[in-house]
Amino acid sequence: MACSGGSGADQGAENAAVQAALKTCAAFFGEDNVAAVRSGLGEIDAASRSVDSTKDGLLKDARAWRAESDDLKRTSYRPCQLRDVRQGEGSLAGTIKWSQLTMELVSQGADASEWHKASDGVYVKEQSLVDGRAVVMVCTVPGTAPEQGKQLPLEVRLRAEGLDDDGGVLSGRLLASLARNTRSLVGCQETLAIPDTL
């Protein structure tokens, strides 16, 4: 959606687009966290999907879901991506979707050993650098089919490369903010204690 560089009027338009994308990123990751990411990056290439578009898509998907006709196909939404265009090493990307997993699978199923319980209803999995870190959380949306919250939980992922020199603390804060702000965005009915870092 936006990138820096260019000259004259083009540069002005691109800078405005970068600022718009950064504003959306801040809505999902928090202003302080985005500022911390930017301090570690050089020339920024930023892309975002509007907050309203992300919210509308997620709510539509949740309300259309039915357990008896679930084909396990899920739409992924990428509300924010940041990249250092000069070094090509540092980047940040967040992804949100309704999970293909259920809360039972991450807490008691065969793959439960791969998931760490961060708090009641919140499970975290450390994945490859490409896949990033994932969080699956119970999230019941008003107007959905019975058991939607547990059978179609909310999943957020974070991929951060070349940003952390603090043992992953920044990535943990970014993921926690993405989880917390996404829950608020879609109006999850459960009140969960999301840790400050995940």
N, C-alpha and C positions, 0 to 999 in steps of 0.2 A: 504494500500500500504506500510505503514511503521510504525514501532513502535520502541521505545527505550527499552533498557534492554539487557539481554544476556551477553555473555562474549567472549573474544578472537576475532577470525575472524568473528563470527556471530555478535558480538556487533558492530564491525567496519562496516560491511555491512549494519546493521540496522541503524546505525547513519548516514551513507551516504544516505540511503533511506529517513530518516527523513529530512535531509537537502534539498534533492530534492523536497520533498513534501512541505516544508516550502517556498521554492523558488516559487513554483506554487501558494501557498496561498498568498504570497506577491504580485504576479502579479494581483490578483483579489482584495485583501483587502488593499494593500499598506504596505510597509516595516515597517513603524512606527507603524501602527495599529497592525500588527502581533507581533511586539516586545512588544507592550503593553499587548496583550493577553498572550503571553508567560510569561511575568513577573508575571502574576497572576496564572499561572499553575505550576505544579511540573514536574513530569516525563511525557514526551509527547508521545502520540500515534497520529500520523499524517497520513492522507490519502488524496490523491489528484487525480484528473483527469487532464491529460495534457491540457495546454492552447490550443494547436492546435486541439486536439480531441474535446474539448468543442466547439471551434469556428466552426469546420467543421460540427458537429452535428446540431448546431443551424442554420447555414446557409442552410444546406440541408433541414431542417424542414420548414424554412420560404419560401424557393423557391418552395417547393412541395405543399404548401398550396393553396387551392382554396375555395372561399366562398361558392360556390354551392355544394361542396362535403365535407365540413368540418364535421367531426364526433366528434369533440371536444376532441379527444384523444391527449394528449400532452406527450412528453418525457421530463423528468426532468433530469437536469445535475447537479451533485454535485462536483464542482471543488476543494473544500477544506473542510476538517473536522479536527479539533483538539480536543484532549481530554486529561484530566489529568488522567492518569492510576492509580495513587496511591490513590487519594482521590475519584475519580469517580464522582466528583460534578461539575467541571468546564468543559465546552465544547463549541465549536463553529462550526457551519455548515452553509454553504451557498448553496443555490439552485437556478438554473436558468432555465427558460422555457419560451415558448411562451404561453401567458395567454389564459385561456378559456373564460375570460371576454373580453369585448370590451371597448374602451375608452368612448363610450357613456354610458355604464352600470356603470362604476365607477364614472362618472361625473354627469350623469343626471338620471340614472335608479333607480329602486326601492331600490337597495342596496347602492345608492350613499351616504346616510347618514353615512355609515360605513367607508367611505374613506375620508381622509383628503387631500385637495389639497396642496401639498408642493410647487409647482410652476407650470407654464403653462405646461401641458402635463405630469405631475408627480403626482401620487396619492399614498398615504400611508395608510395602514391599520394595526392597532395593533391587533394581534391575540392571541390565547392561547400560553402558554409556549411551548407546543409541536410544534405548527405550526410556531411560531415566528412572526416576523414583515414582511409584504409584501409591495412591491412597484410595481405598474403597470405604464408603460411609453409608450408613442407613440414611435415607432421605425420602420421606413421604411427602408428595406434592398434593395439595388439595385438588379434588376433582379427578383422581386417578382410580384405577381398579384396585380391589382389595389386595393387600400384601405387596403392592408396588414397592413400597419403601425398602422391604427386605429382599424381594426377588429381583428388583431392578434398582439396585443401589447406585449412588452417585460415585463416579470415578474421576479423579483428577491426576494428571501426570505432569512432571516437571523434568525437562532436560536442560541441564546447565553444564556448559563446557568452558574450561579456562577461566572461571570466575572466582572460585574459592581458593583462598590461601589460608583459610581459617578452619580447616578440617571439616568442611561441609556445613558450617553454621549458617552461612548466608543462604545456601540452597534449602536448608531446613526451614528457615524463616519464610522464604519465598513460597515453598510448598504449603506451609501452614496458612499463609495469607490467601493463597489461591483457593484452598479448601474452604476456609471460613467465608470468604467473600462470595464464592460460588453458592454456598448454602444460603446465604442471605439473598442472593440474586433470585434464586428459584423458589424461595420461601419454604424450605424444608420445615416440617412441623416439629420434628424432634429437636430438643435442645441438647447439643453435644458439647463436651468440653474439648475443644481443639487445642492441643498444646501449642506453645509459642513457637516451637520448632518441631518438625517431623522428619 
